[in-house]
């Protein structure tokens, strides 16, 4: 039994076959899905999926790429959704210095506001970090994010940064890129992450694992990530499935 801890099944890329994609995930042994809504368009569609399927949960927040578009009322909106029984975390939030769509100071302000909200609502946070490792860690430390912890989503950084995040009560989550043949650093980091802090995900429809690299990703493919995690950690697929499922349920407070 597997949990895809980060997916975007409400993406328009699934408009033609969303129900079939979800059925394939269930057939592949994925018994819970955590869908992430990250802006004004995707938060409502994420909530609709969580309300339609009893095994789909929601994470809601404001993505750093879209932070320039966030209005004061949007934070209140996210706060109100945190009271919904299917909302298990705030995310994906963080910093993205790769895409030049939102100024760094705006990204950092929105990031801090959502960490503070998570502490108020006692929700874990799901972190998006692209080319911003130093500032992400600094802000997490300054805002005492360890009080809620959460997930370093689709982790791609160094072991040194991962260790800082582990010390702040975060789980380290790996997606399709860890299966790539040239993924030396992610494989090394995964081998060093304590098993009780390891999570797996797809980030579907993005970042499909080998042998589907470059194609549309889907939640059924989390099994391929689990197989690579099992190989790297020297565990069986059943063992790594149970470990990552137990970790996800603990992290997100799912019973």
Sine and cosine of phi, psi and omega as CSV:
sin_phi,cos_phi,sin_psi,cos_psi,sin_omega,cos_omega
0.00,0.00,0.76,-0.64,-0.09,-1.00
-0.84,-0.54,0.41,-0.91,0.16,-0.99
-0.84,-0.55,0.82,-0.58,0.17,-0.98
-1.00,0.07,0.95,-0.31,-0.14,-0.99
-0.99,0.11,-0.03,1.00,0.01,-1.00
-0.36,-0.93,0.95,-0.32,0.02,-1.00
-0.56,-0.83,0.29,-0.96,0.00,-1.00
-0.77,-0.64,0.91,0.42,-0.06,-1.00
-0.95,0.33,-0.21,0.98,0.08,-1.00
-0.99,0.10,0.00,1.00,0.01,-1.00
-0.85,0.52,0.54,-0.84,0.05,-1.00
-0.88,0.48,-0.36,0.93,0.01,-1.00
-0.92,0.39,-0.21,0.98,0.04,-1.00
-0.95,-0.30,0.16,0.99,-0.11,-0.99
-0.88,0.48,-0.52,0.86,-0.07,-1.00
-0.99,0.11,-0.34,0.94,-0.11,-0.99
-0.49,-0.87,0.54,0.84,-0.09,-1.00
-0.84,0.54,-0.72,0.69,-0.02,-1.00
-0.88,0.48,-0.63,0.78,0.01,-1.00
-0.93,0.37,-0.61,0.79,0.04,-1.00
-0.88,0.47,-0.68,0.73,0.02,-1.00
-0.91,0.41,-0.64,0.77,0.04,-1.00
-0.89,0.46,-0.65,0.76,0.02,-1.00
-0.91,0.42,-0.59,0.81,0.05,-1.00
-0.89,0.45,-0.72,0.69,0.02,-1.00
-0.88,0.48,-0.67,0.74,0.00,-1.00
-0.90,0.43,-0.47,0.89,0.01,-1.00
-0.99,0.11,0.03,1.00,0.04,-1.00
0.99,-0.11,0.20,0.98,0.02,-1.00
-1.00,0.02,0.95,-0.32,-0.11,-0.99
-0.99,-0.16,-0.15,0.99,0.10,-0.99
-0.58,-0.82,0.58,-0.82,0.00,-1.00
-0.77,-0.64,0.67,-0.74,0.04,-1.00
-0.91,-0.43,0.95,-0.32,-0.07,-1.00
-0.99,-0.11,0.63,-0.78,-0.14,-0.99
-0.91,-0.42,0.86,-0.51,0.13,-0.99
-0.97,-0.25,0.77,-0.64,-0.25,-0.97
-0.76,-0.66,0.15,0.99,0.07,-1.00
-0.31,-0.95,-0.12,-0.99,-0.11,-0.99
-0.90,0.44,-0.50,0.86,-0.01,-1.00
-0.98,0.18,-0.68,0.74,-0.18,-0.98
-1.00,-0.02,-0.30,0.95,0.04,-1.00
-0.90,0.44,-0.74,0.67,0.02,-1.00
-0.89,0.46,-0.62,0.79,-0.02,-1.00
-0.95,0.31,-0.53,0.85,0.09,-1.00
-0.91,0.41,-0.70,0.71,0.02,-1.00
-0.89,0.45,-0.61,0.80,0.01,-1.00
-0.89,0.45,-0.66,0.75,0.04,-1.00
-0.90,0.44,-0.69,0.72,-0.02,-1.00
-0.90,0.44,-0.53,0.85,0.01,-1.00
-0.99,0.15,-0.40,0.92,-0.01,-1.00
-0.99,0.16,-0.61,0.80,-0.08,-1.00
-0.89,-0.45,0.78,-0.63,-0.04,-1.00
-0.94,0.33,-0.33,0.94,-0.03,-1.00
-0.99,-0.16,0.12,0.99,0.09,-1.00
-0.96,-0.29,0.78,-0.63,0.02,-1.00
-0.92,-0.39,0.27,-0.96,-0.10,-1.00
-0.88,-0.48,0.62,-0.78,0.24,-0.97
-0.87,-0.49,0.74,-0.67,-0.03,-1.00
-0.77,-0.64,0.60,-0.80,0.00,-1.00
0.01,-1.00,-0.18,-0.98,-0.04,-1.00
-0.86,-0.52,0.88,-0.47,-0.04,-1.00
-0.92,0.38,0.60,-0.80,-0.01,-1.00
-0.87,0.49,-0.55,0.83,0.01,-1.00
-0.87,0.49,-0.54,0.84,-0.04,-1.00
-0.99,-0.14,0.13,0.99,-0.14,-0.99
-0.89,0.45,-0.45,0.89,0.01,-1.00
-0.90,0.43,-0.39,0.92,-0.04,-1.00
-1.00,-0.05,-0.06,1.00,-0.07,-1.00
-0.97,0.25,0.77,-0.63,0.02,-1.00
-0.97,-0.24,0.35,-0.94,-0.02,-1.00
-0.80,0.60,-0.61,0.79,-0.01,-1.00
-0.93,0.36,-0.35,0.94,-0.02,-1.00
-0.93,0.38,-0.58,0.81,0.05,-1.00
-0.91,0.42,-0.63,0.78,0.06,-1.00
-0.90,0.43,-0.59,0.80,0.04,-1.00
-0.88,0.47,-0.75,0.66,0.03,-1.00
-0.87,0.49,-0.66,0.75,0.01,-1.00
-0.87,0.50,-0.67,0.74,-0.01,-1.00
-0.92,0.39,-0.59,0.81,0.00,-1.00
-0.94,0.35,-0.41,0.91,0.02,-1.00
-0.89,0.45,-0.30,0.95,0.03,-1.00
-1.00,0.08,-0.11,0.99,0.02,-1.00
-0.96,0.29,0.69,-0.73,-0.07,-1.00
-0.90,0.43,-0.33,0.94,-0.01,-1.00
-1.00,-0.08,-0.07,1.00,0.02,-1.00
-1.00,0.02,0.88,-0.47,-0.16,-0.99
-0.94,-0.34,-0.13,0.99,-0.01,-1.00
-0.22,-0.98,0.22,-0.98,0.13,-0.99
-0.96,-0.27,0.81,-0.59,-0.03,-1.00
0.17,-0.99,0.04,-1.00,-0.09,1.00
-1.00,0.06,0.76,-0.65,-0.06,-1.00
-0.85,-0.52,0.29,-0.96,0.02,-1.00
0.55,-0.83,-0.62,-0.79,-0.05,-1.00
-0.69,-0.72,0.61,-0.79,0.05,-1.00
-0.69,-0.73,0.97,-0.23,-0.01,-1.00
-0.99,-0.11,0.11,0.99,0.02,-1.00
-0.99,0.13,-0.76,0.65,0.00,-1.00
-1.00,-0.04,0.81,-0.59,-0.10,-1.00
-1.00,0.00,0.91,0.42,-0.03,-1.00
-0.94,-0.35,-0.48,0.88,0.01,-1.00
-0.76,-0.66,0.73,-0.69,0.00,-1.00
-0.85,0.53,0.52,-0.85,-0.05,-1.00
-0.86,0.51,-0.63,0.78,-0.04,-1.00
-0.92,0.38,-0.56,0.83,0.05,-1.00
-0.93,0.36,-0.71,0.71,0.05,-1.00
-0.83,0.56,-0.71,0.70,-0.05,-1.00
-0.92,0.39,-0.62,0.78,0.03,-1.00
-0.90,0.43,-0.73,0.68,0.00,-1.00
-0.90,0.44,-0.62,0.78,0.06,-1.00
-0.86,0.50,-0.76,0.65,-0.02,-1.00
-0.89,0.45,-0.67,0.74,-0.02,-1.00
-0.87,0.50,-0.63,0.78,-0.04,-1.00
-0.97,0.23,-0.51,0.86,0.14,-0.99
-0.89,0.45,-0.70,0.71,0.01,-1.00
-0.89,0.46,-0.63,0.78,0.05,-1.00
-0.91,0.42,-0.67,0.74,0.01,-1.00
-0.87,0.50,-0.64,0.77,0.04,-1.00
-0.91,0.41,-0.63,0.78,0.04,-1.00
-0.90,0.43,-0.66,0.75,-0.05,-1.00
-1.00,-0.02,-0.06,1.00,0.01,-1.00
0.84,0.55,0.77,0.63,0.04,-1.00
-0.88,-0.47,0.61,-0.79,0.13,-0.99
-0.92,0.39,0.28,-0.96,0.01,-1.00
-0.86,-0.51,0.53,-0.85,0.02,-1.00
-0.94,-0.35,0.86,-0.51,-0.19,-0.98
-0.98,-0.20,0.80,-0.60,0.19,-0.98
-0.99,-0.16,0.82,-0.57,-0.04,-1.00
-0.67,-0.74,0.94,-0.35,0.07,-1.00
-0.77,-0.64,0.90,-0.43,0.02,-1.00
0.84,0.54,0.55,0.83,-0.06,-1.00
-0.60,-0.80,0.53,0.85,-0.14,-0.99
-0.81,0.58,-0.74,0.67,-0.09,-1.00
-0.89,0.45,-0.72,0.69,-0.03,-1.00
-0.94,0.33,-0.58,0.81,0.04,-1.00
-0.87,0.49,-0.76,0.65,-0.02,-1.00
-0.90,0.44,-0.66,0.75,-0.01,-1.00
-0.87,0.49,-0.72,0.69,-0.03,-1.00
-0.93,0.37,-0.65,0.76,0.06,-1.00
-0.86,0.51,-0.64,0.77,0.03,-1.00
-0.93,0.37,-0.73,0.68,-0.06,-1.00
-0.90,0.43,-0.52,0.85,-0.02,-1.00
-1.00,-0.05,0.11,0.99,-0.01,-1.00
0.79,0.62,0.74,0.68,-0.02,-1.00
-0.91,0.42,-0.26,0.97,0.04,-1.00
-0.88,0.48,-0.33,0.94,0.01,-1.00
-0.90,0.44,-0.46,0.89,0.03,-1.00
-0.90,-0.43,-0.47,0.88,-0.03,-1.00
0.90,0.43,-0.33,-0.94,-0.01,-1.00
0.51,-0.86,-0.61,-0.79,-0.16,-0.99
-0.75,-0.66,0.73,-0.68,0.23,-0.97
-1.00,0.02,0.98,-0.19,-0.17,-0.99
-0.96,0.29,0.72,-0.70,0.05,-1.00
0.70,0.71,0.87,0.50,-0.18,-0.98
-0.90,0.44,0.71,-0.70,-0.02,-1.00
-0.71,-0.71,0.13,0.99,-0.07,-1.00
-1.00,0.01,-0.23,-0.97,-0.04,-1.00
-0.99,0.12,0.19,-0.98,0.09,-1.00
-0.92,0.40,-0.58,0.82,-0.01,-1.00
-0.88,0.48,-0.70,0.72,0.05,-1.00
-0.93,0.38,-0.65,0.76,0.03,-1.00
-0.85,0.53,-0.66,0.75,-0.01,-1.00
-0.90,0.45,-0.64,0.77,0.06,-1.00
-0.87,0.49,-0.65,0.76,-0.01,-1.00
-0.94,0.33,-0.64,0.77,0.07,-1.00
-0.87,0.50,-0.62,0.78,0.00,-1.00
-0.93,0.38,-0.30,0.95,0.03,-1.00
-0.98,-0.20,0.35,0.94,0.13,-0.99
0.97,0.23,0.49,0.87,0.02,-1.00
-0.96,-0.27,0.53,-0.85,0.18,-0.98
-1.00,0.00,0.46,-0.89,0.02,-1.00
-0.94,-0.34,0.86,-0.52,-0.09,-1.00
-0.93,-0.36,0.69,-0.72,-0.02,-1.00
-0.88,-0.47,0.62,-0.79,0.03,-1.00
-0.86,-0.51,-0.40,-0.92,-0.08,-1.00
-0.78,0.62,-0.62,0.78,-0.04,-1.00
-0.84,0.54,-0.42,0.91,0.00,-1.00
-0.93,0.36,-0.26,0.97,0.02,-1.00
-1.00,0.01,-0.16,0.99,-0.05,-1.00
-0.93,0.36,0.54,-0.84,-0.07,-1.00
-0.89,0.46,-0.52,0.85,-0.05,-1.00
-1.00,-0.10,0.27,0.96,-0.09,-1.00
-1.00,0.06,0.87,0.49,-0.07,-1.00
-0.90,0.44,-0.75,0.66,-0.07,-1.00
-0.92,0.40,-0.76,0.65,0.03,-1.00
-0.85,0.53,-0.62,0.78,0.02,-1.00
-0.90,0.43,-0.66,0.75,0.01,-1.00
-0.90,0.43,-0.69,0.73,0.00,-1.00
-0.90,0.44,-0.71,0.70,0.01,-1.00
-0.84,0.55,-0.64,0.77,-0.02,-1.00
-0.91,0.42,-0.33,0.94,-0.06,-1.00
-0.97,-0.23,-0.25,0.97,0.00,-1.00
-0.94,0.33,0.76,-0.65,0.06,-1.00
-0.84,0.54,0.66,-0.75,-0.08,-1.00
-0.87,0.50,-0.48,0.88,-0.01,-1.00
-0.98,0.17,0.10,1.00,0.05,-1.00
-0.81,-0.59,0.31,0.95,-0.08,-1.00
-0.98,-0.18,0.73,-0.69,0.11,-0.99
-0.76,-0.65,0.35,-0.94,0.06,-1.00
-0.77,-0.63,0.40,-0.92,-0.10,-1.00
-0.36,-0.93,0.10,-1.00,0.12,-0.99
-0.92,-0.40,-0.60,0.80,-0.20,-0.98
0.88,0.47,0.45,0.89,0.01,-1.00
-0.82,0.57,0.63,-0.77,0.20,0.98
-1.00,0.00,0.24,0.97,-0.07,-1.00
-0.99,-0.13,0.30,-0.95,0.22,-0.98
0.82,0.57,0.78,0.62,0.02,-1.00
-0.89,0.46,0.64,-0.77,0.01,-1.00
-0.96,0.27,0.28,-0.96,0.15,-0.99
-0.87,0.49,0.70,-0.71,0.16,0.99
-0.99,-0.11,0.36,0.93,-0.03,-1.00
-0.98,-0.21,0.21,0.98,-0.08,-1.00
-0.79,0.62,0.73,-0.69,0.01,-1.00
1.00,0.01,-0.16,0.99,0.01,-1.00
-0.97,-0.25,0.04,-1.00,0.04,-1.00
-0.92,0.39,0.76,-0.65,0.04,-1.00
-1.00,0.07,0.40,-0.91,0.11,-0.99
-0.51,-0.86,0.30,-0.95,-0.18,-0.98
-0.90,0.44,-0.45,0.89,0.05,-1.00
-0.86,0.52,-0.46,0.89,-0.07,-1.00
-0.97,0.26,-0.08,1.00,0.07,-1.00
-0.88,0.48,-0.40,0.92,0.07,-1.00
-0.87,0.48,-0.59,0.81,0.03,-1.00
-0.92,0.38,-0.59,0.81,0.08,-1.00
-0.92,0.39,-0.65,0.76,0.03,-1.00
-0.89,0.46,-0.65,0.76,0.01,-1.00
-0.90,0.45,-0.65,0.76,0.03,-1.00
-0.93,0.36,-0.64,0.77,0.03,-1.00
-0.89,0.46,-0.62,0.79,0.03,-1.00
-0.91,0.42,-0.68,0.73,0.00,-1.00
-0.89,0.46,-0.70,0.71,-0.04,-1.00
-0.93,0.37,-0.63,0.78,-0.08,-1.00
-1.00,0.05,-0.11,0.99,0.00,-1.00
0.96,0.29,0.46,0.89,0.03,-1.00
-0.93,-0.37,0.27,-0.96,0.11,-0.99
-0.98,0.20,0.28,-0.96,0.05,-1.00
-0.88,0.48,-0.65,0.76,0.02,-1.00
-0.88,0.47,-0.67,0.75,-0.01,-1.00
-0.90,0.43,-0.73,0.68,-0.06,-1.00
-0.94,0.34,-0.51,0.86,0.06,-1.00
-0.90,0.44,-0.71,0.71,0.00,-1.00
-0.92,0.40,-0.69,0.72,-0.02,-1.00
-0.87,0.50,-0.77,0.64,-0.07,-1.00
-0.95,0.32,-0.52,0.86,0.07,-1.00
-0.92,0.38,-0.73,0.68,0.04,-1.00
-0.86,0.51,-0.66,0.75,0.01,-1.00
-0.89,0.46,-0.70,0.72,-0.02,-1.00
-0.89,0.45,-0.68,0.73,-0.02,-1.00
-0.91,0.42,-0.58,0.81,0.06,-1.00
-0.94,0.34,-0.72,0.69,-0.04,-1.00
-0.87,0.49,-0.71,0.70,-0.11,-0.99
-0.99,-0.10,0.02,1.00,0.03,-1.00
0.92,0.40,0.56,0.83,0.01,-1.00
-1.00,-0.05,0.69,-0.72,0.02,-1.00
-0.94,-0.34,0.00,0.00,0.00,0.00
